[in-house]
Amino acid sequence: MNQMTTAQERAGVWYAPGRANLMGEHTDYNQGLVLPFAIAQAVTVAAVRRDDGMLVLRSRRASAESAAIALNSLAPGSVTGWAAYPAGVAWALREAGCEVPGATIEINSDLPAGAGLSSSAGLECATALALTALAGRCVPRRELAEIARRAENDFVGVPSGIMDQSASLLCEAGHALLLDCGTLEISQVPFDPAAAGAGLLVINTRAEHAHAHGDYARRRAECEEAARQLGVPFLGHLTDAENTGRLTDPVLRRRARHVVTDNARVLAAVDLLRSSAADPDAYHEIGALLSEAHRSLRDDFEVSWPHADVTVDAALAAGALGARMIGGGFGGSVLALVPGEAGAGPAVRAAIADAFMRHRWAAPEFLEAVPSRGAGRAYDTSGWWS
């Protein structure tokens, strides 16, 4: 970390986007490959420096909720609920040697919470940018991603990988981020569905998930046990799905098979995207990979949920090129790749809405997913300082 040469700033507004993951689910903590992209929807924080050592947090989405925490009292488990994420970032920065000052932070977002779009990582990354700027420190983005992950893992207690924070901080507009979670090597992969006559639709099923609950942690533990039995440090190190046949436990065998095959789907998607300018069928093949990934998540990793399965089936029946659940599972969103011809997107939306109505579920929420830039400073601060 380097001290910034400019004078310390006392106020500002920063944003960090959510992400959708094109391919590679539950591969991150297995030191495998992931291919996320940032979306336009983001968490935004307005921060003002304080000189009393207090971190004061306010949420515009939960107007009745606020928290005031002494920085010197921060310790894992000392803050709960939504405030734990920004408080955890302050703690992790201080643990990394960045003595951040007190601050009042006001939080806003157009990311639906609990939708599997990584609103938590958006909050962490926007807070990290704000606090380091107020401290007059310049922290490299990759290091900041690690710090934000530590906040989520060690302070909040969610055993997530580094994909979400990396996507929020490192993605570029018009690209997906190929991230090797073992080596942390990254590559920007051109990803412009609109130019190829396609579109991306995120369907928030409104079935909320909670990563801190036991199911997510149980999947991670199953992967660790499968790797131990196969004699590899992490399942992401395997390159051949046939190796998983050596596992005698059918549950562990399915978990390992998903990780290995999803890693392969990431590489296949990258090859297709890099050749898409010359191959008009590339996005049709990517759509097939999406649907294949959903079946793997549903059957081998068993993290899908009824709303997601109905959404995928309805989208495909209405002409989507492919669709799959995204995020950790057990609730959240579905990503659908739709052809760009007139009426295709509306037809998919209508089919999904009709399916939800037949099941008497709450209506889903639809968001256009455009590969967008990563986190940064917001220069339109209108409405924040009134």
Secondary structure, 3 states (H helix, E strand, C coil): CEECCCCCCCEEEEEEEEEEEEECCCCCCCCCEEEEEEEEEEEEEEEEEECCCEEEEEECCCCCCEEEEEHHHCCCCCCCHHHHHHHHHHHHHHHCCCCCCEEEEEEEECCCCCCCCCHHHHHHHHHHHHHHHHCCEECCHHHHHHHHHHHHHHHHCCCCCCHHHHHHHHCCCCEEEEEECCCCCEEEEECCHHHHCEEEEEEEEEECCCCCCHHHHHHHHHHHHHHHHHCCCCHHHCCCHHHHHHCCCHHHHHHHHHHHHHHHHHHHHHHHHHHCCCCCCHHHHHHHHHHHHHHHHHHCCCCCCHHHHHHHHHHHHCCCCEEEEECCCCCEEEEEEEECCCCHHHHHHHHHHHHHHHCCCCCCEEEECCCECCCEECCCCCCCCC
